[in-house]
Amino acid sequence: MSDTVLREPLAPAAAAEASEEKAVIGKVFRRLIWFCFALYIVAYLDRINIGYAALTMNKDLGLTATMFGFANTLFYTTYMLFEIPSNLLLVRFGARRWIARIMITWGLASAATMFVVGPNSLYFVRALVGLAEAGFVPGMLLYLSLWFPTAYRARVMSVFMTAMPVTMLIGSPLSGVILQMHGALGIAGWRWLFLIEAVPSILLGLVALRFLTDRPADAPWLTANERATLERSLARDAEAKPSAVPRTMLQELGSATVLLLCLAYFCLVNSLNTFATWSPQIIRDVLGGNAMPLAVGLVGAIPPIFTILGMVLFGANSDRTGDRLWHTIFLFALAALGWTIVVVSAIPDIRLAGLILVSVGAFTGMALFWAFCTPLLTLEQRPASIALISTAGILGSATSPTIVGFLRDLTHSFSSGLWYAVGLLVVGILTILIVSRTGPKHVSAY
């Protein structure tokens, strides 16, 4: 639907229905989003804290950049392999039980990272963490799509995914402080880091068992009228889906639209992972190479501040205008510009500004990408399609640490790895443009 259609006057009955729908969506938002937001914070914290642990862990364990990158690759490899099975099991067992299972098991596995003694044990434990966490993000995306109609989804996804920069905002200085605990009770600071930051995942997993509701029809905290209103709104999405022709799962997963979306997401997530994994070490290089972990953590909290603001503003503007396509492309381009600045500039403040652009572009681009692509997927096969696209992103996460680490060891600089990220973002932009020309015709609207 176009922005013009959105602004046409509504009949009194339609206006009343729209007002009622908005009120119900607001109630669902207030009930679910803050908790889902908290879950994502602890999930992302346990995923990226190894980047800060590396400031001291790599030396203790004798890790090269290639070894460290390979450990991250193993995490994402097992995550990727179990992504689709996990999403299908979520549908079978329900979000409440399956998301709780994911959180408790990955929390235990993440805490076990404190016991590693060398490269091989690190490889094993990080692969175990990836296996345990597999399916969390696509599971949450699927879960939110069961509660929020398409017209509200950019704001919902943006707020939910704001958890990533919020995690970096909180986690960067927090990780720096925990690393300062080095030697407490005879335990290295990076070991404390994995233990302390794993505990919230386990606790929130237990809370999720009682708090989450699988779907609107099961929600005792909605009245019967509110449930009916919400289900009517979601039903309109089903009626407006891009393809009315029934497809099997394999037909959907093998369609040009899904495969192109996989490629675009692969390209974007390379930048997301490069930023999350290597930004502490890039920031240390920007600060001169000898900065203390706490200083790196405090500077690392700067880009997320801008990212949080960008995610809220871009998400709201995308919903207001009805545009998904050009918002998404602009954000991909912004991230590419940021990496280019980090590579070509020799001025520390300018390089930090480049990191800010990368953070805003990549993280906000991720939120808008999901708002862009979910309406293009048939409702029946959406769980598998979301999981496959997310798996493509995880493949990007699995390959980028090793590639960037290898290139850094080879060239003694991050520049070649960052040019690799820029090239992929350009490919991602071209891929999205192809989808907009060859896929369902309403890609720039709701």
N, C-alpha and C positions, 0 to 999 in steps of 0.2 A: 504494500500500500504506500502511496506517495505521501509527502508532507502536505500536499494540497488536500488530499482526501482526509487526512487527519484533522484539518482545520474546518471542514464543512460543519455547519450547525447541525446539532443532533435533535431529533424529536424528543419530546418530554419523556416518553417511556424509555427510549434509548439512552437519554442522558441519565435517567435514574439508574438504569442497569449499569452504565459505565461507572457511575459514582459508587454503586454497591460493589462492583468488581474491584475498583481501586481500593476501597476500604478493606476488602478481604485480602487482597494482595499485600496491603500494608501490615495486616495482622500476621500473615504468614511470614513476611519479611522479618518482622520484629521477633517472631518466635524462633525461626530457623537460622537466619543469616549470621547472627552473632556467634552461635555455637559452631556452625560450619566454619566460620572465620577462625575461631580459636583452634579447631582441629587442624586447619591448614597451616596455621602458624607453627604448631609443634611439629607437623609433618615436614615443613620446609626447613625448620631449624635443624632437625635431625639429618636432613639431606645435605645441608650446606656447611654444617659446623666443621666438617673435615677440612674445609678450606682454611679455617682459622687454626685448627689443630696443626695443620701442616707447617705453620710458622715455627714450631718447635719440634713437632713429631718427626718430621722428615729427617732432621739431623739425628735424633735419638735412634731411629730405626734404620738409618743409613739409606734413605730413599733418594733416588734421582727423580728429576721431574717426570721422566718417562714411567718410572715405577709408580709414582703417585698418581699420574694420569691413568695408568692401567688399573689401579685399584678402583678408581671412580668408574672406569669403563665396565668393570665386572659388576658393580652395583647396578648400573643401568641395563646391563645385558640380562641379568636374571629378572629384573623388573620388567623388561620388554617381553621376555619369553612367557611370562605369566600374566600379562596385562589383559588379553582377551579372555582367557579362562576365568580370571578373577571377576571381570565384569558380568560374565554369564552366571557365575555362582552368586553374585550379588542379586541378580534378578530372581534366582531360584530360592535363596535363603532370606532375602529381604535386606534392605540397606542397614537397618538397625543392628542386626547381628553381624553382618559381614564387615561393615566399617569398623565396628568394635573389635572384631577379630584381627583385622589388619593393624589397627593401632597398637593393640596390646603386644602382638608378636613382634612388630618392628621395633617397639620400644625396648623390649627385652634384648633383641639382636643388636640394636644400636648401643645399648649399655655394655654389651659384651665386647665392643671395640676397645674398651679400656684395657683389655687383657692381652692385646696383640703384642708380639715380641719381635716381629720382623716382617719382611715383605710378604712371605707366603701366608702367615696367619692373618695379616691385614687383608690380603686378597680373599681368603675364605670368608672372613666375617663380613666384609662389605658385600660379597655376593649373597650372603645370607640375609643381610638387611634389605637388599633389593628384592629378593624373593618374598620376604615378609610384607614389604610395603607395596608390592605390585597391585595395581588396580585402584589405589586410593584416589588419585586425581580423576581418572575417567569415571570412577564410581560416584564421586561427588558431583561431577558435571551431569551425569545421568540423573542422579538424585534430584538436583535442582531443576532439571528440565521436566521432572514429574510434578513440580509444584508451581512453576512460574511460566505463564504464557510467553510466547515469543516476543511480544511487544515490550515486555519488561526485562528482557534477558540481558541486554547490554549493561544496564545498571547493576543488575544482580551479579553478573559475572565479574564486572569491574570491582564491585565492593568485595566479593568473595576473594578475588585474586589479588586485591590490595594486601591480603595477608602476606604475600611474598615480600614486597618492599617493607611492610611493617616488621616482618621477621628480621630483615636485614637491618632495619633501623634499631630494633631492640637487640637483636642477636649480635651485631657487630661489637658494640661496647661491652655487652654482657660476656661474650666470648673472650674479649680482651681482659676483663676483670677475672674471669675464671682461670685463664692462663697464668695470671699473677699468683694463683694459689700453688704454684710449683713448689714441691717439697713438703706441703702440708700432709702430715701423717706418713711421710716418706713416699708420697705418690706424685708423679709428674703432673704438671698443670693440664696437659692435653688429655690425660687419662681422666682427671676430674671433669673435664669438659664433656666427654662422652657420657659419663655417668649422670651428672646433674641434669643435662639437657634431655636425657631419655625419660626421666621420671614423669614429666607431664603427659607424655604420650600414653603411658600405661594407665595413669589415673583418668584421663579424659576418655580413654577407650572403655573403661568400666562405667563411666557416666553415660556414654553414648547408648549403652544397652537399655537404659531406662528413659533417656530423653528423646531420642529420635523416633519418628513415626514413619513407617514405610511409604505411605501414599495418602493423598487427601481423604479417600474413603475411610481410612482407619483412624482419622484424627479426632480424638475426643475433645480437644481444645478448640475445635470449630463447631459452630451450631449446624444443624441439618441444612438450614438455608444457606449458610456460608459454604458448606461443602458442595451444595448444588451449584452455587454461583461459580465457584472455582472450577468445578468439573465442566461446566458449560464453556468457560473460557478456554480450557485446555482442549475441549472437543473441537472448538473452532480452528485451533491449530491443526488438528488432525485432518479436518475437512479441507484445509488450505495447503496441505503438504505438496511438494513439488511434483511428485509423480503419483498418479492414481493407478498405475499399472502395478499389480503385486509383483514383488521380487523375492527370490530366495536370498538367504544370507550371502551365499557365494556370488550371486549376481550383483548384489548391492556392493559387496566388498571389492569386486572386480570392476566396478563401473569407473568410467573416466573421471567423473566428479570426485569420487572418494579417493582414487589414486592420486589425483592432482592435489587434493587437499592434504593428503599424506606428505607429498613432496614439499608443499609450502610450509607445513608445520615442522617438518624435519629441518628446513633451512632456518626457521625462526628459533627453534629450541637450541640449535648450535650456539647462537648468541646468548640465550638465556643461561645455558650451562657454562659457557666460557666466562660470563660475568660472575656467576655464583661461585664457580670453582676457583678461578684465578684472580678475581679482583683484589683479594687481600694481598697477594704477592705483587700484583701490578701496582697497587697503592704503595706498598713498601718500596718498590722501585721508584715511584714518583717522589716519595719522601726522601730518597737518597740511599736506600738500601740497608740502613742500619736502624730504622725506626723501631721503637718498642712495640710489642703486640697491642698494648692499650691505645697507643697513638694511632696505629693502623685501624683499630676498631672504631675509634672516634671519627676519623676521617671517612671510614667506610659507611658511617651512618648518614653522611650528607646526601648521596644520590637517592636513597629511599625517600627522603623528605619530599623531594621534587616529584618522585614517581607516584607517591600517594596522591598528591594534588592532581597530577596528570591523569591518573586512572579515573578519579572521580569526575573531572571535567570532561574528558573525552567520552567516557561512558554515558554521561548525561546528555552531551551534545549529540552523540550518535542516536540515542533514543528519540531526542527531540526532532532531529531532522529526518530520521528514518534511513540515514545512510550508514551502511556497513563497509562497503567496498573501499571508498576513498579514505575513510578514516583508517582502515587497516593498512592500506598501502602507504599512507603518510607515515605511520608509526614504524613500519619496516624501514622506510627510507631514513627516518630520524635515527634509528639504531645504527644503520650503515654509516651515516655522517659522523656519529659519535665515535665509532671505532676508527674511522679515518683520522679524526682529530687526535685521538690518543696516539696513533702511529706517527703522524707527520710533525706534531708539535714537540718542541723541546722545553716548553715553558710549563712548569708543574701545575699552575693554576688552570691553564688552558687544557691540559690533559685531564685534569679532574673534571672540568666542564664537559669534556668529551665523554667521560664515564657517566656523568649525569644524563646526557642525551641517550646513551646506550640503555641505561636503566629505564628511563621514561619510555623510550621507543619499544624496547623488547617486552617489558612486563605489561605495559598497556596494550601493546600489539597482541599479546597472547589473549587477553580478555576480549578484545574486539574480534579477534580471529574466531573464537568460539561462538560469539554472537553472529558472526558472518556465516559460519558453516553449518550450524545445527539446523537452520530451516531448509538446507539443501538435502537433508538426509531423510529417507522415508521413516515414518514413525515406527513401523514394525521392526525394522532392522537397525534402529538407531543405537541400541546398546552395543552391538558388535561394531558398527561404523565408528562410533566415538572411540571405542577401545582400539580399533585399528589405527585411526588417526593419531591417537595418543601414543600408541606403540611406535609409530613413525617418529614422533617427537623424542621418545625415549631412545630410539636408535641414534638420533642426533646427539642426545646426551651421552650415549655409550661410546660414540666414536670421537667426539670433540675433545675429551680430556686427554686421550692418548695422542691424538694428532697434534694438539697444541703443545702438550708436554714434549713430544718428540721433536717438533720444530724448534722449541725453545732450547732443548739440549743441543740440537744441531747448529743453531745460529747464535745461541747465547742471547737471545732477544725474543720478546713476545711479538714483535712486529709481523713476522711471517704468519703466525697463527691468527692474528687479528685480521690480516688481509684475507685469509681463508674465510673468516666469519663474514666479512664484507661481501665477498663474492657470493656466498650462499644467500645472503639477504637479497641481493639483486635477482638471483634465480627465483627466490620466493615471491618477489614482486611480480615478475613476469608470469609465474605460475598462477597467481591469483587473478591476474588480468585475463589469462586464458580461461579460467573457470567462469569468469564473469561474461565471457563471450560465448562459451560453448555449453555451460551448464544451465540450470533452471533460470528463467528470465527475470526473476525478481530478487536477484542477489543483493542489490543495493538497498532494498527496502526490508520490511519486516518479514 
